[in-house]
């Protein structure tokens, strides 16, 4: 059973924009901190942005001011708006949900969506 479904990746020129979406089942979304990770070939997976159920956000330094995470509770969807994209943003992007301590299962991963930024 697929719990997180991502969409919105693609090929874009440097300076362009993309919006990633991650639709989650209601039982996951409503109580989860939702996150976006990325992983480029040969590199470790890194946390890009996260948003709690109380709308607290975190961004890794390299995307601050360019990326925005948001969540639509009515649609059980989290978004990652990516502006001013750079070639170094090229990665597979993964949606991640953390339902918090005491939940089982606690975490879920999406299947990933590729973002390629050409120079």
C-alpha positions as CSV (number, residue, x, y, z in Angstrom):
1,X,0.0,0.0,0.0
2,X,1.5,3.3,-1.2
3,X,1.4,5.9,1.6
4,X,3.3,8.8,0.1
5,X,3.0,9.7,-3.6
6,X,5.4,12.4,-5.0
7,X,5.1,14.3,-8.2
8,X,6.5,17.4,-9.9
9,X,10.1,16.6,-10.6
10,X,11.6,17.3,-14.0
11,X,14.2,19.1,-16.0
12,X,14.6,22.8,-15.7
13,X,17.2,25.4,-16.6
14,X,19.2,27.1,-13.9
15,X,17.2,30.0,-12.4
16,X,14.0,28.3,-13.1
17,X,11.3,26.9,-10.7
18,X,9.6,23.7,-9.9
19,X,7.0,22.6,-7.3
20,X,7.1,19.2,-5.8
21,X,4.0,17.6,-4.3
22,X,3.7,14.7,-1.9
23,X,0.2,13.4,-1.2
24,X,-0.2,11.3,1.9
25,X,-2.9,9.2,3.4
26,X,-4.8,11.0,6.0
27,X,-3.7,8.8,8.9
28,X,-0.1,9.7,8.2
29,X,-0.4,13.4,7.2
30,X,-2.5,14.7,10.1
31,X,0.0,13.8,12.8
32,X,3.3,13.9,11.0
33,X,6.2,16.2,10.6
34,X,6.6,16.2,6.8
35,X,10.0,16.5,5.2
36,X,11.8,16.7,1.9
37,X,15.1,15.0,1.5
38,X,17.4,14.8,-1.5
39,X,20.1,12.5,-2.6
40,X,22.5,13.1,-5.4
41,X,24.6,10.2,-6.9
42,X,27.5,9.3,-4.6
43,X,26.3,11.6,-1.8
44,X,24.5,11.0,1.4
45,X,20.8,11.7,1.6
46,X,20.3,15.2,3.2
47,X,17.3,16.9,4.8
48,X,16.2,19.8,2.7
49,X,13.2,21.1,4.5
50,X,10.6,20.1,7.1
51,X,7.3,21.3,8.5
52,X,5.6,20.2,11.7
53,X,1.9,19.9,12.3
54,X,2.1,23.4,14.0
55,X,3.8,24.8,10.9
56,X,7.3,25.2,12.3
57,X,9.7,25.0,9.4
58,X,13.4,24.1,8.9
59,X,15.5,24.6,5.8
60,X,19.1,23.5,5.2
61,X,21.3,26.5,4.6
62,X,21.9,25.9,0.9
63,X,18.2,26.4,0.1
64,X,17.2,29.2,2.5
65,X,15.5,32.0,0.6
66,X,14.9,29.9,-2.5
67,X,12.8,26.9,-1.4
68,X,9.5,27.0,0.5
69,X,7.8,24.1,2.2
70,X,4.1,24.2,2.8
71,X,1.3,21.9,3.6
72,X,-2.4,21.8,2.6
73,X,-4.2,19.9,5.4
74,X,-7.4,19.7,3.4
75,X,-5.6,17.8,0.6
76,X,-3.1,15.9,2.9
77,X,-0.4,17.2,0.7
78,X,3.0,18.8,1.4
79,X,4.7,21.0,-1.3
80,X,8.2,22.1,-1.9
81,X,8.4,25.3,-4.0
82,X,11.8,25.5,-5.5
83,X,12.9,28.8,-7.0
84,X,16.2,30.1,-8.4
85,X,17.3,26.5,-9.0
86,X,20.9,25.8,-9.4
87,X,22.7,22.8,-11.0
88,X,23.8,21.7,-7.5
89,X,20.1,21.2,-6.6
90,X,20.1,18.3,-9.1
91,X,19.0,15.3,-7.0
92,X,16.4,12.7,-6.4
93,X,14.0,14.3,-3.9
94,X,12.1,12.2,-1.4
95,X,9.1,12.9,0.7
96,X,9.4,11.7,4.3
97,X,6.8,11.5,7.1
98,X,7.5,11.2,10.8
99,X,4.5,10.3,12.9
100,X,6.4,10.8,16.1
101,X,7.3,8.7,19.1
102,X,4.9,6.0,20.0
103,X,3.6,5.5,16.4
104,X,4.1,2.3,14.6
105,X,5.2,2.4,12.0
106,X,6.8,5.8,12.8
107,X,8.2,6.8,9.4
108,X,7.4,6.6,5.8
109,X,9.3,7.4,2.6
110,X,8.0,8.3,-0.8
111,X,9.4,6.7,-4.0
112,X,11.4,9.8,-5.0
113,X,11.2,12.2,-7.9
114,X,14.1,13.4,-10.0
115,X,15.0,17.0,-10.3
116,X,17.6,18.0,-12.9
117,X,18.8,21.5,-13.2
118,X,20.8,22.3,-16.3
119,X,23.4,25.1,-16.5
